[in-house]
């Protein structure tokens, strides 16, 4: 294993240990404490929080901005794929050429989506007011990571830069907003718990939420 790969692996282990600490902390905190009278089905509501509630037609922030929502889906999918590819590249697992070109095309689209989201955050005044340095750093790191992933798929000699990039990403992930990759699940659970306890979720009617 090369020095660059070793550095990336150490960075991954540091990231994993810190995220594991956050995860155990969430488990220890347990479910929210709600002292009102329970009216709904918590299991159904929590399930709905991860499924039906994610329907863009039920999210005002999504159905009013479908191009950005679609770009976000592509961007996050590209991130998941890039992380999966890291382990294949780390252990020199061969990828068939046909699959490799499909991945390159998809990562091109996802990295362009990430770049577009970054440009939108920079150029739109209302988004700039809601943003902080962490927003820009996180977006930039992940977008560059995706770009470097597709480059290393095309040119293996680029791997030292690729492994340095992902090392930086692993080290930043547990201290910046990127740790929402873990907290996302607890947030959806808590949201389902809150609305389920009150009998609001799952929704009975169809259509937009207004």
Residue, then its C-alpha position, 0 to 999 in steps of 0.5 A: x500500500x502506497x504512502x498516499x493510500x495509507x494516509x487516506x486509510x488513517x484519515x478514514x479511521x479517524x473519521x470513523x472513530x469520531x462518527x462512531x462517538x457521535x452515533x453512540x451519543x445519539x443512542x445514549x440520548x434515546x428518543x425525544x421526551x414528549x409529555x403531551x398525550x400520544x395520539x398517533x402511531x409512532x412506527x408508521x410516522x417514523x417510517x413515513x418520515x423516511x419515505x412519503x415525507x421525502x416525496x418532493x411534492x410534499x416538500x415546499x422547498x422541493x416542489x418550488x425548486x425542482x431543478x435544484x432538488x434534482x441537482x441535489x439528488x444527483x449530487x448526493x448520489x455521486x457522493x455515495x458512489x464516490x465513497x464506494x469507489x474509494x474502497x475499490x481504488x484503495x484495494x486495487x479492485x478492478x472495474x470493468x471498462x463499461x461500468x467505469x464509463x457509466x460511472x464517469x458519465x454519472x460523476x460528471x453530471x453529479x459534480x456539475x450539479x454540485x458546482x451549480x449548487x455552489x454557484x447558486x449559493x454564491x450568486x443568490x443574495x438570500x442564500x449568501x445571507x444564510x450561508x457560512x464558511x462551513x457551507x462553502x468548504x463542505x460543498x467545495x470539498x465534496x465537489x472536488x472529491x467527485x471531480x478527482x474521482x472521475x479523473x482517477x478513473x480516467x488516469x490512474x497516475x492521478x491517484x496521489x492527488x485523489x488520495x490526498x483529497x479524500x484524506x482532507x475530506x475524511x478529516x473535515x467530515x466529522x467536524x463540519x456540516x458534512x456530519x449530517x451524513x450521520x445526523x440526517x437519520x436521527x433528524x428524520x427519526x425525531x421528526x417522525x416521532x414528533x409528528x407521529x406522537x401528535x397523530x399528524x403523520x402519516x398524512x391521509x390526504x394527497x397533494x402539496x403541503x401548503 
